[in-house]
Amino acid sequence: MPSHKKHPGAEAIILAGGSGTRMGADKQYLPLAGRPMIERTVEVFASSGLFSKIILALGPENLKKYGPAWEKAGVTAVRAGPTRMQSLRNSFALVSPGAELVAVHDGARPLADKPLIQACLEKAAEAGASVPAVPLKDTVKTVSPGGKVFESTPDRSALMAVQTPQCYRREVLEKLLGCAAAGKDYSDESQLLEQLGIKAALVPSNYRNIKVTTPEDVLIAEAFMKSEEKTISSRVKTPVARSGFGYDIHRLVEGRPLVLGGVKIEHSKGLLGHSDGDVVLHAVCDALLGSISAGEIGVFFPPTDLTLMGISSVVIAEKTLEVLTSKKARIINVDLTILAEEPKLKPHYENIRASVAKILKLPLADVNVKAKSREGLGDIGHGEAIVCYAVVSVVK
């Protein structure tokens, strides 16, 4: 039985730049038992405790769309190349100089497990390289050029189906990449080991560790996951980005202070409301609660509770932060759009922005504030109300 020691000098490369031609869709973000497949794959490595760094190679569109969220979650995202070998080169360039072992894994293999990964690392440390594999179940035949007739039947006992993670000592992987022909792709980088005179250690694997390539594979993978539902739900989950949208409107009336984003603004009218009527903080809090599926501020501060009359919206924001903390969610950024005909809010942008950042305990760079008018149209255009829209991103 392999020991359970951690490899602080081990880093993982997960290749997820494939186009999904056989799947007919982008397989990396294909829903698998309710979550994108690549999230499940990364989760296995992130929760194993075996790696000091995880490098994820994504196609250009996915890198642009999801790269920042992966970086926030502690995963290094890199642009995938046009071939598997180029993706591996791009990723290897980000491997830390002090890394002793490197695991290379397919993003479309979400069912690898810690014991297998650990065994591969330990065998690679001994032999220089290791490859997990399973015995072939079916008879294999070679075909003639053109593939019209069978020519021979190799001895199945001498053949195995290889999988990933394929693990290497750092210097071995560096040599492997160095001997790869420029512009040539390889379905399996370990095939280059023969050119280096290195024999990879065989690590017995299992048939669960399938590569999800076709729609049928999705059904098989989900069946495996269903059989291990309790185990999967107990794993440490990799944080993922979520978004929320908030909206609030309050009427402008005389005799009330005007408070926006926790900032008191001099004006002849203020916002009517059960609390101080701060539409900015109300919209932000609703967006934050929405991002974690926790309802809206009326659940925690019902308008029927007369003891809350005139309460500062800063208190509402503080309660919202407590709810986010309890759900292990962290705010990434906040974007606010205020609709108001009066007063003119542009001179107050920075004060509101700084106040919201302070209340939410965010860097100023993660909060944006802007205002628009309604060109004299409707209640807002007549100076009778103010609206705020809020969009937030969190990591949970």
Phi, psi and omega in degrees: 000129180298148176288163183257029180286147179276149178250086182297339179266012180261139176230153184243139172247124178245118184267114184224044181254008182295154182274344179071036183301313182289337178277337182080012181195172177289099188289335184298323180253021175292132179297129178231109184053042172092355180224150177304138185302319184295329177296320179293321180295311181296324181302320180300316182284320182293326184270356184285335183074011184264348188234140176271347181204141176237127180247125184243118178269119182240150173298161185308315182292316179292327178295317179294320185281318188246347183308311181301322180292321177296319179298318178299328181276002177091011178255130180279118181262140181220153180287129176286153177268179179290343178231164178300318182296321179291324176299320179293320178298313180301320181288317182298331179298340181259000177292135182297143181303329183272001181293132181267325183232145179228126175260133178245123187227150176280131177297339182268017173244082184278357187252014171296155180229169184300314180303319179294313181300316182296318179296320179295318179298315183292322178291323178294323178297327181278314190258349184099331179202151177215149181223124175282146182204161177230150177298147176290139177269325186260154172293139181246139179232149171268150182243162180286163174304129184097342173071031182265332180222157176278147181246322183202167180237101179296157177291112184298331184293341181263005183240147176219153175267121184271155182228192169230159016279134171264127189245148185219150162292146186307313184293332178290315179296324178297317177294320179301313180294327180291330182266357178289133180294135181299131177081351180268140178258156179227131179290338182211112186295338182292345179295343179281348183298327180299325179295335181266358181072025181252129176260118180288140176289139178273128176247113179302128181245201180221166185281354176289329187284057184280158173262121183279105186239328182237164178304328179295326179296328178298316180297319180294314181298317180294326177296317176299317181295321180297323181289343180240030186305319181294320180295315182296318182292340182268355180290158173287121185274141174287128180302139178233156182280140175227159180232160178216152180236136179229151180214142173207151178220138175222147180279143176273127179224159177284153176085009178237144176287148178262113181239123179229119180063029181082005181251128177277124184246131180292121180198158182286346180228160175228179184267129180280133179185167178296324176261214176279001175075019183289094184297331182294306180293327178296315180295319179297314182295319177297320179295318180295315179296323178295325182295337179246015177058046182247025176083223181213173190294337178297337178292322183266333180228074183295138181295347179279349181276101184292342179289348181263003182304125177079007182300143177290137179291346174297323177296320178297319179294321179296320177295320179298319177297323177298319180295317179298317180298319180296334179265006180058043178250145180231134182286135176264307179201163181227132177235123186241138173233118181257131175257115182205134175275326177210149353286171175290125190260349182305320178296345184256000183311304188293324178295316179295316180300314181294323180293314179298318179299318180293316181296320183271001179059047181243153169297147181303326182294346182262008179234131177235137180230134175213160181226149177228156175256172176252017176052039176079008183264137173068189182300320180292315180296335177270006178075027183255353182202162174228140179240150172225135172249139180227136173237129182231156171236139176227161172249128183224000000 
